[in-house]
Amino acid sequence: MPRSPNVRIGPGPAGRLLVVADSDSYVKWGAAFARGFPDSWRSDLVVLRTPVQPSARQLGAALAGSGFVAGSIETVDLDDLGELLARTRPDVVLLALRGPLVRVVAPIVGRAPDRPVIMSGFPGLTIPAEPKAIVYRELVDLIVLHSRREVREFRSNAERLGANIDFGLATLPFLPDAAATDVAADVRRTDLVFAAQAKVPAEREDRLRLLGWLAAAARSRPSRRVVVKVRARRGEAQTHAEAFDYAEMLADAEVRRELGGTLPPNLVVEDGPMAAQLSRAAGLVTVSSTAVLEAIAAGLPVLLVDEFGVTPKLINTVFEGSGLFGGADALADWELRHPNAAWLADDYFHGREFDDWSFALAGLLAQRAAGQLGSRARAHNLAGGALRRAFERKRMLGSHDRSLAGAAAMVVAVPARWLLRRARRARRRVLAGRGGVVEA
């Protein structure tokens, strides 16, 4: 598969990388990241059986341009991962997994013969950096991050937690190396692409408002398409659950009535690789999405809709100072923006020449070769001990976990979590009534 030219893992014998992924977004990230390893390395990718594993269509879209072929990707049960590691003996295992699942899988990799270097990372925006993300990954040797700001915040969290983890800076692997020469002059670029995000905005009413603004944008440019780009079709899973699917909403007669009846024919819903959508786009609009970074890298203008606020819950605080925010009127008028240079340098566009993850990995591989890598122990056991670990496994694997411990954990843990949440809500109400500080 094609490789990035800036890899500096260092000279030496061929190595072997195993990428273990779960959802479509993590498959996309892990497959693209594997391209950054030297040509002498063999790279394999497997998908764990979980409730969020991608469909065949999603898998093909996630692997587009990575060099991996969907038909050759093996899907494995977690119980079979140990045998796979013993048989293939990888030098590096990249856990391209959701945080709670990293916590489940990392101990299995850590017990593998001649234990490999364990890496992990994130397929998108991670600001604000949550301490919990470190706790989930404390058995990982190297966490890859994609901006200087992310490295600062994660390193600060790790120091406060006393977690001895290396961090490496890497340009998001699926960003293009160079922007198109003059996207504004390209007459083939006519679409305004809306990048849907499963988690934000969460409420139906807010999503309905968004669709109304997108319809207004479509009506204002009847010769150009407004594309609602979705990650999943009906019945397909995503990294994060989506309560109100845009495609289903637009097909709903009641929603159409609420939007004024007939929708403009140039407001369409499409899926597939984001890169393909951006190749036809004049610009991108979203509330919060990693697609913003792909659009910027391609030289496209962007609009981040701020009508719902700028808060950690909306995953858009990282864009403060970018100059990309605007309201509903800007969307209706196709008023798109380019980011500020200072924001770019600190957030995701530091320049590939400053990527240092391969140096960190080289050091860890040298430790492994010298027999000094050692084992890692948990310093932050979550409350509940073995029962909690069984619950975590069951929650991540769903029906693919057939263990008795998992079934027992669900019987105990689900009611306990319900009671705990009710107690926390009651405490917040009491504090609010007394005029006290309500904890987040």
N, C-alpha and C positions, 0 to 999 in steps of 0.2 A: 504494500500500500504506500502511497506517497507520504513523505515525511516533511516535517518543518525543518528549515535550514539552520535554525539557531540552537539546536540541541547541544548541550555541553555535559552530558552525563560522563563523558570521558572515554578514552581508549580502553580496550580490553576485549575479552571474549564475548561472544554473543550471549544475550540474556533472554529471559522469557517473562513476559507480562501476562497476567490474567486479570481481565476486567470482570467484576461481578456486579451486575446491574439489576434494577427492578423496574421502575416506571419508565415511560417513554422519554421524559425529560432527562432522566439520569442515563438512559441508554445513549441518547444523543450526545450528552456531555462526555461520557466515558469513552465512546467510540471515537469522538473527535480528539480527545486528549491522547488516546493511544497513538495517534499519528505523530506525536511529538517525540516518540522514542526512536533511537537510531535504527537504520536499515538492517543492522545485524541482529536486531532483536526480533523474536517471534511474539506476536500479540494475538491473544485469543480473548473472546468475549462470551460470557454465558449470562443468561437471564434466569433469575430465581423465580420459582413459582410462588406468586403472591396474588392477592386480590387486585393489585394495580399493574400487573404485568401487561405489556402492550399487546394489542391485537396484531395480526399479521400485517395489516395495513399501517398501523402506527409504527411497527418495527421497521418497515421499509422506509417510512418517512424519516424516522429518527436516525437511520443509518445512511441516509442519502449523502453522498460525497465523502464518506469516511473511509472507504476502502473495504469495509466489511459487507458481506452479502447476507441478506436476511435469511435465505434458505440454508445457510451454513451455521446459523447461530443455535447453539444447544440451550434447551431449557432444562433446568435441574431443580430437584427438590433440595431443601436445605440439608436434609439427612444424608444426602449423597455428596455434599460438598467436600467433606473430609476425605473421602475416597478419591475424588477428583484431584484434590491438592496433592495427595500422596502419590498419585499416578503421574501427574504432569510436572511436579516439582518446580513451580514458578519461582523466579527470583524476586518478583514484585507482584503484589496483589493490590489492585485499585478497587476499593469498595465504592462503587458509584451507586449509593443506596441512601434512602431516607435515614435521618439520624437514628431513630429508635432501632431500625434494622441493622445499622452499623454496630450498635451496641450488642445485638444478638449474634452477628456473624463474626466480628473481630476475634472473640475468644476461640472460635473454631479455627480460624486462620493462624492464630498464635500458637495453636497446638500442632500445627502441621510439621512434618519432618523437615529438618534444616530450615527452620521457619523463615518465610520470605519477609521482605520489607513490606509493611502495610501502609498504604496511602488512602486518603479519602479527600473529598472536596464537595463542591456545590455547583449545580448547573445554572445558577442565576444569582439574583440579588440577595445579599445576606446582611444588609445594613437596615436596622441596627443589629449589631452582633449580639446574639443571645448567649449567656453563659451556659445554658442547657446544651447548646450545640457542641461545646467543648466536652461536657460530661458524657454525651453520647459517643464521642470519638476519643476518649482518653486512652484507649488501647491501640490507637493508631500512631504510627511513627511520624508521619508527615501529612499535614493538611495543606492542600493547595487552595490558594485564594487568588482573587482576580483583580484586586486593586490595592494600591498603597494604603488606602483608608481601611479596607478590610483587614489587612495584615496588622495594622496598628491596633485596631479594636479587638481582634481575636487574640493577639499576643497579650494585650492588657488583661483580658478576661482569663487567659491561661495562667498568667502570673498571679492574679488574685486567687485562683483556684488551686494553685500549686501543681498544675499539670505540666509535666515535662514533655512537651510536644514540639516538634519542629514545624515551621511554617514556610511555605514557598510561594513566591509570586509568579503567576502565570497569566498571560493574556488569555481571555476566554477562547478556547480552542476552535470554536466554530465561527469566530469572526473572520471576515475576509481580510487578506493581507493588505489589500489596497482598495481604495474607494473608486467607484466609476469616475471617469474623467469629468463629465459634465452632465449630471443627472437632470438638471433643469432644462437643458437643451434637447434632451432625448424625447422625441415626440411619441415614442412607444410607451413611455412611462405615464400612464394616465390614472391608475387606481389610487384611491385613498384606502389604505389597509388599516382596519381596526384590529389590534391584537387583544383577543379576549384573555382574561386571566380568571382561573377558577375561583379564587378566593376573594377578589375585589372587583367591583363592590359586591357585597354579599346579599343585600336585600333585593327582593323582587322589584320594589318601587324604584330603587335607584337604577336597576338594570333597564327598567321600562323607560326611565328618563333618558338614559344613554341611547337606547334605540331610537327614541324620538329625535334626539340631536343628530344621530347618524342619518335618519331619514331626511331631516332638514338639509344636511350636507349633500345628500344624493339629489334632492330636488333642486338645489342651487346650481348643480352642474349635471344636467340631464344627459350629457354626452359622455360622462365619465362614471366609472363604477366606484361605489363604496363597498368594500369587501369586509364582511365580518369573518375574520380568520379564527376558526375554532381548532382546538387541539384534538378533540375526540368526537366521534359520531355517537349516535344513540347506542347505549349498551357497552361502549368502550370506557375503560378506566383511565384515570389521570393520576398524577402525583398527589394532587389535592382534590377532594370531592367538590363537585359543583352542584349547588342546590337548584339553580335556575339556568338551564341551558339556553343560550341565545337562539340557536337554530329552532329549538322546540317552541320558544316564546314567539318567534316570528311566524311560525306555522299555526299558532293558536288564534282562532277567530276572535276571542275576547281581547287578546292583546292588540290585534289589528284594529278593532273598534276603538280601543283606548288610544291608539296612535292616529286616529282620524279616518279610519276606513282603509282605503286602498293604499298600499305601500308603493313607493316608486320602484319601477322594474330594475333600476340600476343599483338597488340595494340588495346585495347577494351574500350568501353564506358559502364559504369554501373551507376545505381543510388541506392537508398536505404539508410539505416542508416550508418553513418560513422563508428560507432563501429563495425558493421559487416565487413566492408571493412578492417579495421585495424586488425581485428582478423586473417586475412589471409595475412597480409602485412609483408614484410621484411623491409620496410621503406616508408617514405612519402616525396613527393616533392610538392612545391607550390610556388606561388609568395607572397601571404599573405592570411592566413586563420586561423580561430580558430582551425581548425583540427590539426595545429601544436601542440597545447597544448594537444589535445587528444592523439596524437602520443607520445609526450614526456611522458605523464602520463602512457602510456602503455609500456614504455621502448624502443620505436622504434627510430632509427636514422632518421634524417630529413635533407632535403636540401631546403633552401630558395633561389630561383633563383634571383640573383641580376643584371642580364643583362640589366634590364630596369631602374636601379637606386635604391636608397633607399631614399624615399621622403614621406612626409605626404600624398600626393595624391595616392601613392601606398599602403598606410596603412601598411607599414613595418618598420617604424622608431623604433617601440617598440622593434624590434629584434636586434637593434644595441648593440653590446657587447655580443650577445648570442653565437657567434661562429658558427652559422648555415648557413651563406651566402656562396654561391658558384655560379660559372658560368655554361655555356652550356657544357663545357668539363666535369665538375664534374657530371652533369646530365647524359651525354652519358655514362660515366664510372661507374655510380651507386656509386659515392663517397658521402656518407651520413655522417652526423655529429651528435654528442651529445652536448647539451648546456653546457655553463659554469655555475659553481655552483653559483657564485655571481649574475649572471643574474637571475637564477631560484628563488633565495630568494626574489628579489625585484619585480619579474614579474611572478605572477600567481602560484608560487609554494612555498609560504611562510610557508605552513604547516597548516592543518585544525585546529590544536590546537590554532592557532592565529586568527581564524575567530571570529569576534565580532558582526556581524549583529544581532544575536538573543538577545544580551544584549541591543542594541539600540532599537530593537523592543519591548522588555520587558518594557523599560522605557516609550515608547509611549503608550503602552497598559495600563500602570499604570495611565498615564495622562488621558487617555480616561475614565477609570473606575472612576476617581475622578472628571470627568466633566471638565477637564482642557485642553482638546485637542484643542478646539476652531476651528475657521474657518481660512482659509488662503486666502490672497488677492494677486492679481498680482501686482508686483512692476515694471514689465518690459513689458508693453503693446506694442506690435509691431505696427508700423505705420499703420493707416487705421481703427482703432476702430472696430465697429460692422461689417463693410463691410469686414475687414481683417479676423475677426473671422469666418464669413460665408464662405469666400474663403478657409480658412484653412480646415474647415469641408468638403466642397465640394471636395477639392483636395485630401483629405485622403479617403473619402468614395466613390468618383466617382459616378457611377449611383445609388448607394445605398442611396445617399442623394437626396431626392425628394423635398426639400424645395425651396420655391420661392426665399428666400434670397440667397441660394447657387447658383441658376441659375443666379440671378442678379449680384452676386459677380464675377462670371466667365466672364460675358459680360464686366464688367468694369476692372477687375484685369488683365486678360490675356493680353490685349493690353498695359496696364500700365506697367506690368512687362517687356514686350518686349521692350518698349521705354526706361525703366530704364536701362536694360542690354545694349542696344545700346549706351546709353549715357555713361555708365561706360567704355565700350570698347573704345569709342572715346577718353575719358579722358586718359585712359592708353596709347593709341597711341600717344597722344599729349605729355604726360610726357616722354614717351620713346624717342620721337623725340628731346625733349629738354635736354635729358640726365638726367632727374629727376628720383626720386625713384618711381617705379611702385608698387602700393599697391596690396597685395594679395587679 
